[in-house]
Amino acid sequence: MVAPVQERAGFLRFIEIDARDAPAHADAFAEIRAGRLQAVVVHNVYDGGTMAAVVDRLERHDPPLLKTWFPEQFHAWFYGQNLNMAHPSLTEYFGQAGQFNAQIDELFPAGQGLAARVGGILADLDDGRPFVAAPGPRPNEQYMFTTIRAHLDEGFLPPHFDNEQALRPTYQHLHSIAELHMTSYVLTFSAAEIGGTLDVYNILCDPESATPISHDRTRPPDVTQMTPASFAIPAGSMIVLDSGRYLHSVSPVGGTRKRWTACSFMSLSRGREATYCWG
């Protein structure tokens, strides 16, 4: 069944579907790239039991995934290495990526890891085009397909455009193999008790005009008087967002339960034969 286009906050156009219906929406990414659609919400990517089992293992740090940190004020950490925060040489990053990708796959039932399950749904939304970990600069190297994020009480993300990231030194190689326009998905493992919504604002930035608004020395736009399009994504569901073009943030988390999510950034390969993913 083809889902109707909905609108939120007077500007954001999105569809809401079940994972099994993704093949019926094979033009979704084309619509996002054309600016006619801004988001896709996909339910039942995983069932509740699978998500609960994965969160239990993450809480026990099983497997012993690479742990890195957001800036202290964000009250959050990563499993995996966010490319923004890696050393520009990426030597250590690629040395860790293979093991991390294998461990992430092992968190899930056989054949249902993020690259297979989420990547397969994303491909269905893009007329079968593969979604794969971006290849590294040397043979047999890959970027980390995703990162897992834990937001604690008071954890948040300030307003930002994902396309800003392409200005950073760690993106030099990706720039050479992938197009500028970035999208992303966020898959919820465990929702926050309070807050933790993905808030999208009607402020746009073309990929070619990206500026580092969330840099330490740059004040981001004042959104306090704006009404965002807010999404509270339940466990086992994901949102695909035109996060390169649209300003967005994560509202402050409240409560004792962590907000566990996986997030990948995505861009078409220069040859458009695949979409490259990284964390």
C-alpha positions as CSV (number, residue, x, y, z in Angstrom):
1,M,0.0,0.0,0.0
2,V,1.3,3.4,-0.9
3,A,1.4,5.8,2.0
4,P,0.0,9.3,1.7
5,V,2.3,12.3,2.1
6,Q,1.8,14.1,5.4
7,E,2.9,17.5,6.5
8,R,4.1,18.6,9.9
9,A,4.7,22.1,11.3
10,G,3.5,23.6,8.1
11,F,6.6,22.7,6.0
12,L,8.0,19.2,6.5
13,R,6.6,16.6,4.1
14,F,7.0,13.0,5.0
15,I,5.5,9.5,4.7
16,E,5.1,6.9,7.4
17,I,5.3,3.2,6.4
18,D,5.8,-0.3,7.7
19,A,9.2,-1.8,6.8
20,R,7.4,-4.5,4.7
21,D,5.9,-1.8,2.5
22,A,9.3,-0.2,1.6
23,P,9.4,-1.7,-1.9
24,A,6.2,0.1,-2.7
25,H,7.9,3.4,-2.1
26,A,11.0,2.9,-4.3
27,D,11.0,6.6,-5.3
28,A,11.3,7.9,-1.7
29,F,15.0,8.8,-1.9
30,A,14.5,10.4,-5.4
31,E,11.7,12.5,-3.8
32,I,14.0,13.5,-1.0
33,R,16.9,14.5,-3.3
34,A,14.4,16.5,-5.4
35,G,13.2,18.4,-2.3
36,R,9.6,17.2,-2.6
37,L,9.9,15.0,0.5
38,Q,11.9,15.6,3.6
39,A,11.5,12.4,5.7
40,V,10.4,8.8,5.8
41,V,9.4,7.1,9.1
42,V,9.7,3.4,8.9
43,H,8.1,1.1,11.6
44,N,8.9,-2.5,12.5
45,V,12.5,-2.4,11.3
46,Y,13.1,-4.7,14.3
47,D,10.7,-6.2,16.8
48,G,10.6,-5.1,20.4
49,G,12.2,-8.3,21.6
50,T,15.2,-7.9,19.3
51,M,15.7,-4.3,20.4
52,A,15.4,-5.2,24.1
53,A,18.1,-7.9,23.7
54,V,20.4,-5.6,21.8
55,V,20.0,-2.8,24.5
56,D,20.7,-5.4,27.2
57,R,24.0,-6.3,25.5
58,L,24.9,-2.6,24.9
59,E,24.4,-1.9,28.6
60,R,26.8,-4.7,29.5
61,H,29.3,-3.5,26.8
62,D,29.0,-6.9,25.1
63,P,30.7,-7.1,22.7
64,P,33.4,-4.7,23.9
65,L,32.7,-2.0,21.2
66,L,35.0,1.0,20.7
67,K,33.7,3.7,23.0
68,T,34.2,7.4,22.2
69,W,32.7,10.6,23.5
70,F,30.6,13.6,22.4
71,P,31.7,16.9,23.9
72,E,31.1,16.8,27.6
73,Q,28.2,19.3,27.5
74,F,26.1,16.9,25.4
75,H,25.9,14.2,28.1
76,A,26.3,11.4,25.5
77,W,28.8,8.9,24.1
78,F,29.3,6.8,21.0
79,Y,30.0,3.2,20.4
80,G,32.1,3.5,17.3
81,Q,34.0,6.6,16.0
82,N,32.1,9.6,14.7
83,L,34.0,10.7,11.6
84,N,33.8,14.3,12.7
85,M,35.9,13.6,15.8
86,A,38.4,11.2,14.3
87,H,42.1,12.2,13.8
88,P,42.5,13.6,10.3
89,S,44.9,10.9,9.3
90,L,42.2,8.3,9.8
91,T,44.9,5.7,10.3
92,E,43.5,4.5,13.7
93,Y,40.0,4.9,12.4
94,F,40.4,2.4,9.6
95,G,42.4,0.1,11.9
96,Q,39.3,-0.1,14.1
97,A,36.6,-0.1,11.5
98,G,36.7,-3.7,10.4
99,Q,36.3,-5.1,13.9
100,F,33.6,-2.6,14.8
101,N,31.5,-3.4,11.7
102,A,31.8,-7.1,12.6
103,Q,30.8,-6.6,16.2
104,I,27.8,-4.5,15.3
105,D,26.7,-7.2,12.9
106,E,27.0,-9.8,15.7
107,L,24.7,-7.8,18.0
108,F,21.7,-8.9,15.9
109,P,20.2,-12.3,14.9
110,A,22.1,-13.9,11.9
111,G,21.4,-12.0,8.7
112,Q,19.6,-9.1,10.5
113,G,22.5,-6.8,11.3
114,L,22.2,-3.1,10.5
115,A,24.0,-3.3,7.2
116,A,21.8,-6.1,6.0
117,R,18.4,-5.2,7.5
118,V,18.5,-1.4,7.6
119,G,20.7,-1.2,4.4
120,G,18.1,-3.5,2.7
121,I,15.2,-1.3,3.6
122,L,17.0,1.8,2.5
123,A,17.8,0.2,-0.8
124,D,14.1,-0.7,-1.2
125,L,13.4,3.1,-0.8
126,D,15.9,3.9,-3.6
127,D,14.8,1.6,-6.4
128,G,17.2,-1.1,-5.3
129,R,20.3,1.0,-5.2
130,P,22.7,-0.6,-2.6
131,F,23.5,1.1,0.7
132,V,26.9,0.1,1.8
133,A,29.7,1.1,4.1
134,A,31.8,3.7,2.2
135,P,35.1,2.2,0.9
136,G,38.3,3.6,2.3
137,P,41.2,5.0,0.4
138,R,43.2,1.7,0.4
139,P,42.2,-1.9,-0.7
140,N,40.0,-3.8,1.8
141,E,39.3,-0.6,3.9
142,Q,35.8,0.5,4.8
143,Y,34.3,3.2,6.9
144,M,32.3,2.3,10.0
145,F,28.8,1.7,8.7
146,T,27.2,3.5,11.6
147,T,27.7,4.6,15.2
148,I,25.6,3.8,18.2
149,R,24.7,6.7,20.4
150,A,23.8,6.8,24.1
151,H,22.2,10.0,25.4
152,L,22.0,10.2,29.2
153,D,19.8,12.4,31.4
154,E,20.1,16.0,30.0
155,G,21.7,14.7,26.8
156,F,21.0,16.7,23.6
157,L,22.3,17.8,20.3
158,P,22.3,21.5,19.3
159,P,20.8,22.7,16.0
160,H,23.1,21.7,13.0
161,F,23.1,20.8,9.4
162,D,24.8,17.5,8.5
163,N,26.3,19.0,5.4
164,E,28.6,21.1,7.6
165,Q,30.6,17.9,8.3
166,A,31.9,17.8,4.7
167,L,34.0,20.9,5.6
168,R,36.1,19.0,8.1
169,P,39.5,17.5,7.3
170,T,38.3,13.9,8.0
171,Y,36.0,14.2,5.0
172,Q,38.6,14.8,2.4
173,H,38.6,11.3,1.0
174,L,34.8,10.9,1.2
175,H,34.5,14.2,-0.7
176,S,36.4,12.5,-3.6
177,I,34.1,9.5,-3.8
178,A,30.6,10.8,-2.7
179,E,28.3,13.6,-3.7
180,L,27.9,16.6,-1.3
181,H,24.2,16.1,-0.4
182,M,23.9,14.1,2.8
183,T,20.9,12.4,4.3
184,S,20.8,10.2,7.4
185,Y,18.8,7.6,9.2
186,V,18.2,7.4,13.0
187,L,17.1,4.0,14.3
188,T,15.8,3.9,17.9
189,F,16.9,1.0,20.1
190,S,15.5,2.5,23.3
191,A,13.5,5.8,23.4
192,A,14.0,8.3,26.2
193,E,11.5,8.5,29.0
194,I,11.2,12.2,28.5
195,G,12.3,14.3,25.5
196,G,14.9,13.0,23.0
197,T,12.8,14.1,20.1
198,L,14.3,14.8,16.7
199,D,13.3,18.4,16.0
200,V,13.5,19.7,12.4
201,Y,13.4,23.4,11.6
202,N,12.3,25.3,8.5
203,I,15.8,26.6,7.9
204,L,17.6,25.2,4.8
205,C,21.2,25.1,3.5
206,D,22.1,23.9,0.1
207,P,25.0,21.3,0.1
208,E,27.2,23.7,-1.9
209,S,26.6,26.5,0.7
210,A,27.4,24.6,3.9
211,T,28.9,26.7,6.7
212,P,30.1,25.4,10.1
213,I,27.3,26.8,12.3
214,S,27.9,24.4,15.1
215,H,31.6,25.1,15.4
216,D,32.7,26.0,18.9
217,R,33.3,29.6,17.9
218,T,30.1,30.0,15.9
219,R,26.6,30.8,17.3
220,P,23.9,28.6,15.7
221,P,20.6,30.1,14.5
222,D,18.2,31.1,17.2
223,V,15.3,28.7,17.0
224,T,13.6,29.5,20.3
225,Q,10.7,31.2,18.5
226,M,10.3,28.5,15.9
227,T,7.9,25.5,15.9
228,P,9.9,22.5,14.8
229,A,8.6,19.4,13.1
230,S,9.2,17.0,16.0
231,F,9.5,13.2,15.8
232,A,9.5,10.8,18.7
233,I,10.7,7.6,17.1
234,P,9.8,4.4,19.1
235,A,12.0,1.4,19.6
236,G,12.4,-0.7,16.5
237,S,11.5,2.2,14.1
238,M,13.7,4.6,12.2
239,I,13.5,8.0,10.4
240,V,15.3,8.9,7.2
241,L,15.8,12.6,7.0
242,D,17.1,15.2,4.6
243,S,19.4,16.2,7.4
244,G,22.0,17.8,5.2
245,R,19.6,20.5,4.0
246,Y,17.4,21.0,7.1
247,L,18.5,22.3,10.4
248,H,17.8,19.8,13.2
249,S,18.5,19.0,16.8
250,V,17.8,16.5,19.5
251,S,15.7,17.8,22.4
252,P,17.1,17.3,26.0
253,V,16.6,13.7,27.4
254,G,15.1,13.3,30.8
255,G,14.9,10.2,33.1
256,T,17.1,7.3,34.0
257,R,16.7,5.4,30.8
258,K,19.3,6.1,28.1
259,R,18.2,7.1,24.6
260,W,20.0,4.4,22.5
261,T,20.1,5.0,18.7
262,A,22.1,4.1,15.7
263,C,22.8,6.8,13.1
264,S,24.4,6.7,9.7
265,F,25.1,9.5,7.3
266,M,24.6,8.8,3.6
267,S,25.6,10.2,0.2
268,L,25.4,8.9,-3.3
269,S,28.6,7.7,-4.8
270,R,30.0,9.9,-7.5
271,G,29.0,7.2,-10.1
272,R,25.6,6.8,-8.5
273,E,25.9,3.1,-8.5
274,A,25.5,2.9,-4.7
275,T,24.9,5.1,-1.6
276,Y,27.8,5.2,0.8
277,C,27.1,5.1,4.6
278,W,29.3,6.0,7.5
279,G,28.9,6.9,11.2
